[in-house]
Amino acid sequence: MDFVKVAEATCAYPVTRILWEPPSTSKASTDLLATSGDHLRLWSLPSSTPSSASNTITRPQSNRDSQLQKLQPLALLSNSKSPEHTAPLTSLDWNTLSPKLIITSSIDTTCTIWDIPTLTAKTQLIAHDREVFDVRFCAGSVDVFVSCGADGSVR
């Protein structure tokens, strides 16, 4: 099996986590992905991404033969009123039960739940006494999550 790079994006601030949109009953597949870093960013694969389906295993002739496309930026979400001075995000998780929800963790001690269709923060809460390193939704829940932080706690 050969892996082929079909698209890329350049980010000024390092990406801390990347996730594909979870599958849902309304969509068989997705081209939507989210990244955390300086902001929560939503991206789409270019619609004209070349198909790499093949019934033979061969080595590509050359990566220069195909034009590499750019990921299409769809949204940049910030939990600060001043996007120039936002606290970096350390992680994100996409809710598998309700794919319209994403939760992010930040070095500013907060976790934020985002409503993707409206591109707004549903709620933000102080989750730890110091930086929040990681966050995950509880399986089968839209309102329970767990986080861990620099204060040495899991909450």
C-alpha positions as protocol buffer text, in pm:
chain_id: "A"
residue {
  index: 1
  type: MET
  ca { x: 0 y: 0 z: 0 }
}
residue {
  index: 2
  type: ASP
  ca { x: 135 y: 339 z: -96 }
}
residue {
  index: 3
  type: PHE
  ca { x: 44 y: 655 z: 86 }
}
residue {
  index: 4
  type: VAL
  ca { x: 13 y: 963 z: -129 }
}
residue {
  index: 5
  type: LYS
  ca { x: 10 y: 1322 z: -8 }
}
residue {
  index: 6
  type: VAL
  ca { x: -295 y: 1487 z: -165 }
}
residue {
  index: 7
  type: ALA
  ca { x: -309 y: 1823 z: 16 }
}
residue {
  index: 8
  type: GLU
  ca { x: -127 y: 2030 z: 273 }
}
residue {
  index: 9
  type: ALA
  ca { x: -146 y: 2354 z: 469 }
}
residue {
  index: 10
  type: THR
  ca { x: 123 y: 2568 z: 620 }
}
residue {
  index: 11
  type: CYS
  ca { x: 60 y: 2689 z: 973 }
}
residue {
  index: 12
  type: ALA
  ca { x: 259 y: 2966 z: 1143 }
}
residue {
  index: 13
  type: TYR
  ca { x: 198 y: 2813 z: 1488 }
}
residue {
  index: 14
  type: PRO
  ca { x: 253 y: 2439 z: 1548 }
}
residue {
  index: 15
  type: VAL
  ca { x: -55 y: 2218 z: 1528 }
}
residue {
  index: 16
  type: THR
  ca { x: -111 y: 2032 z: 1856 }
}
residue {
  index: 17
  type: ARG
  ca { x: -384 y: 1792 z: 1742 }
}
residue {
  index: 18
  type: ILE
  ca { x: -568 y: 1702 z: 1420 }
}
residue {
  index: 19
  type: LEU
  ca { x: -893 y: 1506 z: 1383 }
}
residue {
  index: 20
  type: TRP
  ca { x: -1124 y: 1403 z: 1100 }
}
residue {
  index: 21
  type: GLU
  ca { x: -1492 y: 1475 z: 1148 }
}
residue {
  index: 22
  type: PRO
  ca { x: -1648 y: 1159 z: 1296 }
}
residue {
  index: 23
  type: PRO
  ca { x: -1878 y: 954 z: 1072 }
}
residue {
  index: 24
  type: SER
  ca { x: -2248 y: 1014 z: 1113 }
}
residue {
  index: 25
  type: THR
  ca { x: -2572 y: 867 z: 986 }
}
residue {
  index: 26
  type: SER
  ca { x: -2617 y: 1163 z: 753 }
}
residue {
  index: 27
  type: LYS
  ca { x: -2270 y: 1133 z: 594 }
}
residue {
  index: 28
  type: ALA
  ca { x: -2091 y: 821 z: 479 }
}
residue {
  index: 29
  type: SER
  ca { x: -1756 y: 998 z: 452 }
}
residue {
  index: 30
  type: THR
  ca { x: -1611 y: 1338 z: 526 }
}
residue {
  index: 31
  type: ASP
  ca { x: -1356 y: 1579 z: 395 }
}
residue {
  index: 32
  type: LEU
  ca { x: -1372 y: 1801 z: 706 }
}
residue {
  index: 33
  type: LEU
  ca { x: -1093 y: 1813 z: 963 }
}
residue {
  index: 34
  type: ALA
  ca { x: -1009 y: 2024 z: 1266 }
}
residue {
  index: 35
  type: THR
  ca { x: -676 y: 2133 z: 1413 }
}
residue {
  index: 36
  type: SER
  ca { x: -578 y: 2294 z: 1741 }
}
residue {
  index: 37
  type: GLY
  ca { x: -281 y: 2524 z: 1786 }
}
residue {
  index: 38
  type: ASP
  ca { x: -302 y: 2902 z: 1792 }
}
residue {
  index: 39
  type: HIS
  ca { x: -677 y: 2869 z: 1722 }
}
residue {
  index: 40
  type: LEU
  ca { x: -934 y: 2602 z: 1646 }
}
residue {
  index: 41
  type: ARG
  ca { x: -925 y: 2575 z: 1268 }
}
residue {
  index: 42
  type: LEU
  ca { x: -1161 y: 2386 z: 1037 }
}
residue {
  index: 43
  type: TRP
  ca { x: -1031 y: 2266 z: 700 }
}
residue {
  index: 44
  type: SER
  ca { x: -1170 y: 2089 z: 396 }
}
residue {
  index: 45
  type: LEU
  ca { x: -992 y: 1867 z: 148 }
}
residue {
  index: 46
  type: PRO
  ca { x: -1001 y: 2013 z: -203 }
}
residue {
  index: 47
  type: SER
  ca { x: -1300 y: 1876 z: -393 }
}
residue {
  index: 48
  type: SER
  ca { x: -1084 y: 1779 z: -687 }
}
residue {
  index: 49
  type: THR
  ca { x: -854 y: 1555 z: -482 }
}
residue {
  index: 50
  type: PRO
  ca { x: -721 y: 1287 z: -717 }
}
residue {
  index: 51
  type: SER
  ca { x: -839 y: 937 z: -647 }
}
residue {
  index: 52
  type: SER
  ca { x: -568 y: 696 z: -538 }
}
residue {
  index: 53
  type: ALA
  ca { x: -785 y: 387 z: -569 }
}
residue {
  index: 54
  type: SER
  ca { x: -616 y: 108 z: -754 }
}
residue {
  index: 55
  type: ASN
  ca { x: -629 y: -268 z: -768 }
}
residue {
  index: 56
  type: THR
  ca { x: -252 y: -297 z: -801 }
}
residue {
  index: 57
  type: ILE
  ca { x: 27 y: -209 z: -566 }
}
residue {
  index: 58
  type: THR
  ca { x: 278 y: 7 z: -746 }
}
residue {
  index: 59
  type: ARG
  ca { x: 525 y: 272 z: -653 }
}
residue {
  index: 60
  type: PRO
  ca { x: 423 y: 617 z: -780 }
}
residue {
  index: 61
  type: GLN
  ca { x: 632 y: 736 z: -1073 }
}
residue {
  index: 62
  type: SER
  ca { x: 706 y: 1070 z: -912 }
}
residue {
  index: 63
  type: ASN
  ca { x: 543 y: 1301 z: -662 }
}
residue {
  index: 64
  type: ARG
  ca { x: 623 y: 1583 z: -904 }
}
residue {
  index: 65
  type: ASP
  ca { x: 378 y: 1435 z: -1156 }
}
residue {
  index: 66
  type: SER
  ca { x: 76 y: 1549 z: -961 }
}
residue {
  index: 67
  type: GLN
  ca { x: 7 y: 1903 z: -842 }
}
residue {
  index: 68
  type: LEU
  ca { x: -17 y: 1913 z: -460 }
}
residue {
  index: 69
  type: GLN
  ca { x: -329 y: 2098 z: -348 }
}
residue {
  index: 70
  type: LYS
  ca { x: -385 y: 2317 z: -43 }
}
residue {
  index: 71
  type: LEU
  ca { x: -628 y: 2232 z: 235 }
}
residue {
  index: 72
  type: GLN
  ca { x: -912 y: 2481 z: 217 }
}
residue {
  index: 73
  type: PRO
  ca { x: -950 y: 2686 z: 537 }
}
residue {
  index: 74
  type: LEU
  ca { x: -1315 y: 2702 z: 639 }
}
residue {
  index: 75
  type: ALA
  ca { x: -1311 y: 2868 z: 982 }
}
residue {
  index: 76
  type: LEU
  ca { x: -1080 y: 3009 z: 1247 }
}
residue {
  index: 77
  type: LEU
  ca { x: -1234 y: 3004 z: 1595 }
}
residue {
  index: 78
  type: SER
  ca { x: -1086 y: 3192 z: 1889 }
}
residue {
  index: 79
  type: ASN
  ca { x: -1199 y: 3197 z: 2250 }
}
residue {
  index: 80
  type: SER
  ca { x: -1060 y: 3549 z: 2290 }
}
residue {
  index: 81
  type: LYS
  ca { x: -1211 y: 3882 z: 2194 }
}
residue {
  index: 82
  type: SER
  ca { x: -872 y: 3970 z: 2048 }
}
residue {
  index: 83
  type: PRO
  ca { x: -759 y: 3695 z: 1805 }
}
residue {
  index: 84
  type: GLU
  ca { x: -408 y: 3844 z: 1798 }
}
residue {
  index: 85
  type: HIS
  ca { x: -366 y: 3767 z: 2169 }
}
residue {
  index: 86
  type: THR
  ca { x: -537 y: 3433 z: 2215 }
}
residue {
  index: 87
  type: ALA
  ca { x: -402 y: 3161 z: 2444 }
}
residue {
  index: 88
  type: PRO
  ca { x: -277 y: 2859 z: 2246 }
}
residue {
  index: 89
  type: LEU
  ca { x: -490 y: 2545 z: 2238 }
}
residue {
  index: 90
  type: THR
  ca { x: -328 y: 2223 z: 2354 }
}
residue {
  index: 91
  type: SER
  ca { x: -582 y: 1969 z: 2227 }
}
residue {
  index: 92
  type: LEU
  ca { x: -928 y: 1907 z: 2087 }
}
residue {
  index: 93
  type: ASP
  ca { x: -1184 y: 1631 z: 2068 }
}
residue {
  index: 94
  type: TRP
  ca { x: -1475 y: 1587 z: 1829 }
}
residue {
  index: 95
  type: ASN
  ca { x: -1793 y: 1451 z: 1985 }
}
residue {
  index: 96
  type: THR
  ca { x: -1880 y: 1123 z: 1813 }
}
residue {
  index: 97
  type: LEU
  ca { x: -2240 y: 1123 z: 1937 }
}
residue {
  index: 98
  type: SER
  ca { x: -2302 y: 1480 z: 1819 }
}
residue {
  index: 99
  type: PRO
  ca { x: -2043 y: 1570 z: 1551 }
}
residue {
  index: 100
  type: LYS
  ca { x: -2153 y: 1934 z: 1562 }
}
residue {
  index: 101
  type: LEU
  ca { x: -1960 y: 1970 z: 1892 }
}
residue {
  index: 102
  type: ILE
  ca { x: -1585 y: 2011 z: 1942 }
}
residue {
  index: 103
  type: ILE
  ca { x: -1415 y: 2068 z: 2277 }
}
residue {
  index: 104
  type: THR
  ca { x: -1077 y: 2238 z: 2310 }
}
residue {
  index: 105
  type: SER
  ca { x: -828 y: 2273 z: 2596 }
}
residue {
  index: 106
  type: SER
  ca { x: -599 y: 2571 z: 2644 }
}
residue {
  index: 107
  type: ILE
  ca { x: -298 y: 2696 z: 2836 }
}
residue {
  index: 108
  type: ASP
  ca { x: -529 y: 2964 z: 2983 }
}
residue {
  index: 109
  type: THR
  ca { x: -681 y: 2695 z: 3218 }
}
residue {
  index: 110
  type: THR
  ca { x: -1006 y: 2667 z: 3020 }
}
residue {
  index: 111
  type: CYS
  ca { x: -1198 y: 2414 z: 2815 }
}
residue {
  index: 112
  type: THR
  ca { x: -1435 y: 2545 z: 2549 }
}
residue {
  index: 113
  type: ILE
  ca { x: -1720 y: 2359 z: 2379 }
}
residue {
  index: 114
  type: TRP
  ca { x: -1778 y: 2482 z: 2023 }
}
residue {
  index: 115
  type: ASP
  ca { x: -2095 y: 2456 z: 1814 }
}
residue {
  index: 116
  type: ILE
  ca { x: -1959 y: 2394 z: 1465 }
}
residue {
  index: 117
  type: PRO
  ca { x: -2269 y: 2483 z: 1255 }
}
residue {
  index: 118
  type: THR
  ca { x: -2288 y: 2829 z: 1416 }
}
residue {
  index: 119
  type: LEU
  ca { x: -1908 y: 2866 z: 1466 }
}
residue {
  index: 120
  type: THR
  ca { x: -1963 y: 2987 z: 1822 }
}
residue {
  index: 121
  type: ALA
  ca { x: -1853 y: 2890 z: 2170 }
}
residue {
  index: 122
  type: LYS
  ca { x: -2143 y: 2721 z: 2350 }
}
residue {
  index: 123
  type: THR
  ca { x: -1967 y: 2735 z: 2685 }
}
residue {
  index: 124
  type: GLN
  ca { x: -1626 y: 2796 z: 2832 }
}
residue {
  index: 125
  type: LEU
  ca { x: -1522 y: 2699 z: 3181 }
}
residue {
  index: 126
  type: ILE
  ca { x: -1215 y: 2714 z: 3398 }
}
residue {
  index: 127
  type: ALA
  ca { x: -1117 y: 2348 z: 3414 }
}
residue {
  index: 128
  type: HIS
  ca { x: -787 y: 2359 z: 3605 }
}
residue {
  index: 129
  type: ASP
  ca { x: -568 y: 2583 z: 3819 }
}
residue {
  index: 130
  type: ARG
  ca { x: -293 y: 2575 z: 3555 }
}
residue {
  index: 131
  type: GLU
  ca { x: -263 y: 2487 z: 3184 }
}
residue {
  index: 132
  type: VAL
  ca { x: -499 y: 2220 z: 3049 }
}
residue {
  index: 133
  type: PHE
  ca { x: -299 y: 1964 z: 2852 }
}
residue {
  index: 134
  type: ASP
  ca { x: -568 y: 1738 z: 2707 }
}
residue {
  index: 135
  type: VAL
  ca { x: -945 y: 1693 z: 2691 }
}
residue {
  index: 136
  type: ARG
  ca { x: -1181 y: 1417 z: 2571 }
}
residue {
  index: 137
  type: PHE
  ca { x: -1557 y: 1377 z: 2554 }
}
residue {
  index: 138
  type: CYS
  ca { x: -1694 y: 1077 z: 2742 }
}
residue {
  index: 139
  type: ALA
  ca { x: -1806 y: 808 z: 2496 }
}
residue {
  index: 140
  type: GLY
  ca { x: -2182 y: 819 z: 2446 }
}
residue {
  index: 141
  type: SER
  ca { x: -2222 y: 1165 z: 2600 }
}
residue {
  index: 142
  type: VAL
  ca { x: -2257 y: 1520 z: 2471 }
}
residue {
  index: 143
  type: ASP
  ca { x: -2212 y: 1692 z: 2807 }
}
residue {
  index: 144
  type: VAL
  ca { x: -1951 y: 1491 z: 3000 }
}
residue {
  index: 145
  type: PHE
  ca { x: -1579 y: 1530 z: 2937 }
}
residue {
  index: 146
  type: VAL
  ca { x: -1249 y: 1467 z: 3112 }
}
residue {
  index: 147
  type: SER
  ca { x: -937 y: 1684 z: 3115 }
}
residue {
  index: 148
  type: CYS
  ca { x: -588 y: 1677 z: 3259 }
}
residue {
  index: 149
  type: GLY
  ca { x: -371 y: 1970 z: 3347 }
}
residue {
  index: 150
  type: ALA
  ca { x: -40 y: 2105 z: 3471 }
}
residue {
  index: 151
  type: ASP
  ca { x: -189 y: 2122 z: 3821 }
}
residue {
  index: 152
  type: GLY
  ca { x: -149 y: 1742 z: 3834 }
}
residue {
  index: 153
  type: SER
  ca { x: -520 y: 1664 z: 3830 }
}
residue {
  index: 154
  type: VAL
  ca { x: -762 y: 1473 z: 3610 }
}
residue {
  index: 155
  type: ARG
  ca { x: -1108 y: 1620 z: 3625 }
}
